[in-house]
């Protein structure tokens, strides 16, 4: 760890707020802080509550804690999303009161359709649900929705008073049918803790040490849950980055994070300014965009220099899409392991995606899809034939005993995890197959370039990123009319740019849908520098280059990265789930000679599994020097 990370992990047990910049190792710091507190006896594992925002982030946190010796089975650290924590608390409370747990809505669209009736807005139910979710997140009732939305200049798909009427009917239907949606889970727990002091004290006694990740994304409802669990205590450790607050449209309020030091007396505020993800060139470009906001950025690049940032405009979206394909071929021509699997194209809106997909496919560039490999589909289908819990367990045992297929064994591992979880109702193979589709979407994807929006790219990283459509009307988006909305658009652009580690391309169209656009003012300085320093190759030259790659010396770290990618494909996991970049760098620099030495870096259990392969790579690299 660097000195800033170490200071955050080992600071006193008072309220602490960490400002963690992009690529600064915030999850590493958060998990090490939990492990450090437990190891030094200043926290009881059974009393630790770590809250994050997505199931994927929660799973990654559990994995890292396990590597640090905080085994969930032996030391029950509780890790989960706001909704998952609220669900567990509500179930336990109702069970203690001998009351039934209301059903959770499976099809909100259908319930909303019943609330809308034959109203003309029936065709815009998805947009109406977004408004209802925003109101829930902001603690806005149906009675006050119209007035509040108007005061905040909230764009809506229909007049505010009409949405308020539908919102009211939707809430009434839930009460009548005794069903809950996800936000109701949080509301019920908050209300119970505020109205029942004994219950509140019991929850606070159970969760004495509170950790929150990505806290800049908290909305008022989530903050209420955090605050009511905290009570008046100062044993909280909160991590966030104000420059990555990009969900204001969905109800989040970054001021809740900004104001924490004022609300919790004696709070220590620490900075993690070192960026270990982005090259200096990429971070400089992102910082240039960030200067358009009111936020004072404190970041510095820790990686070595890489390729210059390339910004280029095109006549229209069709030509831009072809240009993106050319850029990706150019990147691939420089060598490296599976360059397309470590590349992404990021766009502001979903409508931009399909033309880019078509252009990449036409240029023989693989595009990552959610279609699972045939062997994986077959394994899940086999398990889906099981009719009950016992037959599912038997199927998993048979696979472990008889099958040598890594994919089948991985499905069996997922099945064992599924059987350990609490599921309402009966369990059978079809239930498991449905759970796999919902919870293992990343593992069910094919190889190739990923194409996704800025919002969905948050928390991800790639070696090469193309930020497409960086033009007026898209960046900032035309819907941003207030200062707060424009500031969020700037932060969104910053998030998109900082997803790249080695190569960053930025593109825009001079016209879009017969409308003159041109490059965004946010990237004008980047584009001017790029035009002076860079000149793109023609697509034909690029295609020739990829067929005749240059010979290059492959470093030990590159060889380890190649091995990691190969292993990740075999076990159908993300590469970072095998070993993260920092661990690979440590292995490459220290060159351990034995399993025991390797275990000091990655843990003995992990070293015993993958050590022989890694040591073989290290020994061959030494022999070739």
Buried (B, 14 or more C-beta within 10 A) or exposed (E): BEEBBEBBBEBEBBBBBBBBBBBBBBBBBBBBBBBBBBEEEEBBBBBBBBBBBBBBBBBBBBBBBBBBEBEBEEBBBBBBBBBBBBBBBBBBBBEEEEEEBBEBBEEBEEBBBEBBEEBEBBEBBEEBBBBBBBBBBBBBEBEBBBEBBEEEEBEBBBEBEBBBBBBBBBBEBBEEEEBBBBBBBBBBBBEBBEEEEEBBEBBBEBBBBBBBBBBBBBBBBBBBBBBBBBEEBBBBBBBBBBBBBBBBBBBBBBBBBBEBBEEBEEBBEBBBBBBBBBBBBBBBBBBBBBEBBEBEBEBEBBBEEBBBBBBBBBEBBEBBBBBBBBBBBBBBBBEBBBBBBBBBBBBBEEEBBEBBBBBBEEBEBBBBBEEBBEBBEBBBEBBBEBEEBEBBBEBBEEBEEEBEBBBBBBBBBBBBEBBEEEEEEEBBBEBBBEBBEEBBEEBBBEBBBBBBBBBEBBBBBBBBBBBBBBBBBBBBBEEBEEEBBBBBBBBBBBBBBBBBBBBBBBBBBBBBEEEEBBBBEBBBBBBEBBEEEBEBBEBEEBBEBBEEEEEEEBEBBBBBBBBBBBBBBEBBBEBBBBBBBEBBEBBBEEBBEEBEBBBEBBBEEBBEEBBEEBBEBBEEBEEEE
